[in-house]
Amino acid sequence: MTRIAIILGSTRPGRNGEAVARWVHEIAAARDDADFELVDIAEYRLPHLDEAAPPSLGQYAHDHTKAWAEKIASFDGYVFVTPEYNHSTSGALKNAIDFLYGEWNNKAAGFVSYGSAGGTRAVEHLRLVMGELQVADVRNQVALSLFTDFTDFATFTPAERHTVAVGALLDQVVAWSRALASLRTDVKEVVRRNTERVQSGGDFALFEELFADDFVDHTPQPGTTPDKDGVRVLYHALRSAFPDFSAKIHWQAVEGDVVTTYKTYSGTHRGEFLGLAPTGEHVEFETVDAMRVRDGKITEHWGVANLYSVLQQLGALPVGAER
Ligand SMILES: Cc1cc2nc3c(=O)[nH]c(=O)nc-3n(C[C@H](O)[C@H](O)[C@H](O)COP(=O)(O)O)c2cc1C
């Protein structure tokens, strides 16, 4: 599941930011397209940046940095809730951002700001910072006025329309966070490892690692269940019918987090397959399949295999003019 942090960017006692961040989190938590977590930078008690090595090296010496890095790395995208201090964001948020580098890269972000002019100048500064961090900042934003969305500048009473605006902001952050996931994981490589090391190499320990526990097979073979158990059964059945089973990948194409692979399976028929007793024949057949890879794991599968050709090669169907 896509994970989005709602980052509370002010640390001041009596801060207005807390009510704003809780409100954003409450709206987000009603959605089912991502998991949302409120992250309060104050809880990490970060001093002024005190790491000797540049953050881009990821060589963190201090426990507070390691804890902050682990938390930020665990998300696919962010919603920064920022005050406007002197026409910029808070020093505390900028400092917390500066502590890390790789943990932010190739993710998405959106902004909810507040101030006398809606905090928009803070967001403009943050957008420049995001560019350097390789964070894709979405267009939709929510600007809350100290005059109209707070009572007496201290009690948060947001206008109704902002709830809709938060939804629109989250739509973009979730969509971009998902789209960028394929940049952070080499999705083709995940599928290639399954094809070459699990299917061809029989590495079933790797199978357990690569397939998500809630994996769904949209095109299960007859007699197998449409889940991880079903694929495990199928892969074992293929390897016992064709002990030298191997798969050669011709090409792979990626769209978003879905990898399509065109490959040729081959092997010698030494065990029962599709109800046919072993023939000792060497068979080759083509397969095209699509696998969705999320968070480094295979979560869905759609596929077609040229089983008609296999049956022909095993003598179970008439050979057409082409063979
Ligand atoms: C140091 C400081 C500077 C501020 N500068 C601005 C400003 O430039 N523009 C603005 O609209 N509001 C400014 N404000 C008002 C804040 O936007 C307002 O106090 C807001 O509630 C601060 O967020 P917080 O309560 O979460 O700390 C400033 C407040 C502080 C404390």
PDBQT file of the ligand as one rigid body, heavy atoms in Angstrom, charges set to zero:
ROOT
HETATM    1  C1  LIG A 401       8.681  33.987  13.570  1.00  0.00    +0.000 C 
HETATM    2  C2  LIG A 401       7.364  34.212  12.903  1.00  0.00    +0.000 A 
HETATM    3  C3  LIG A 401       7.321  34.840  11.692  1.00  0.00    +0.000 A 
HETATM    4  C4  LIG A 401       6.118  35.004  11.037  1.00  0.00    +0.000 A 
HETATM    5  N1  LIG A 401       6.114  35.563   9.794  1.00  0.00    +0.000 NA
HETATM    6  C5  LIG A 401       4.971  35.558   9.087  1.00  0.00    +0.000 A 
HETATM    7  C6  LIG A 401       4.975  35.968   7.739  1.00  0.00    +0.000 A 
HETATM    8  O1  LIG A 401       5.981  36.351   7.183  1.00  0.00    +0.000 OA
HETATM    9  N2  LIG A 401       3.826  35.909   7.045  1.00  0.00    +0.000 N 
HETATM   10  C7  LIG A 401       2.665  35.469   7.619  1.00  0.00    +0.000 A 
HETATM   11  O2  LIG A 401       1.658  35.402   6.939  1.00  0.00    +0.000 OA
HETATM   12  N3  LIG A 401       2.630  35.088   8.918  1.00  0.00    +0.000 NA
HETATM   13  C8  LIG A 401       3.755  35.124   9.648  1.00  0.00    +0.000 A 
HETATM   14  N4  LIG A 401       3.748  34.715  10.956  1.00  0.00    +0.000 N 
HETATM   15  C9  LIG A 401       2.477  34.309  11.545  1.00  0.00    +0.000 C 
HETATM   16  C10 LIG A 401       2.334  32.810  11.458  1.00  0.00    +0.000 C 
HETATM   17  O3  LIG A 401       1.972  32.433  10.168  1.00  0.00    +0.000 OA
HETATM   18  C11 LIG A 401       1.314  32.326  12.469  1.00  0.00    +0.000 C 
HETATM   19  O4  LIG A 401       1.732  32.716  13.757  1.00  0.00    +0.000 OA
HETATM   20  C12 LIG A 401       1.168  30.816  12.443  1.00  0.00    +0.000 C 
HETATM   21  O5  LIG A 401       0.205  30.415  13.387  1.00  0.00    +0.000 OA
HETATM   22  C13 LIG A 401       2.505  30.169  12.767  1.00  0.00    +0.000 C 
HETATM   23  O6  LIG A 401       2.406  28.780  12.744  1.00  0.00    +0.000 OA
HETATM   24  P1  LIG A 401       2.505  27.932  14.093  1.00  0.00    +0.000 P 
HETATM   25  O7  LIG A 401       1.438  28.472  15.018  1.00  0.00    +0.000 OA
HETATM   26  O8  LIG A 401       2.212  26.524  13.700  1.00  0.00    +0.000 OA
HETATM   27  O9  LIG A 401       3.875  28.144  14.634  1.00  0.00    +0.000 OA
HETATM   28  C14 LIG A 401       4.927  34.572  11.643  1.00  0.00    +0.000 A 
HETATM   29  C15 LIG A 401       4.986  33.961  12.891  1.00  0.00    +0.000 A 
HETATM   30  C16 LIG A 401       6.186  33.761  13.510  1.00  0.00    +0.000 A 
HETATM   31  C17 LIG A 401       6.215  33.053  14.840  1.00  0.00    +0.000 C 
ENDROOT
TORSDOF 0
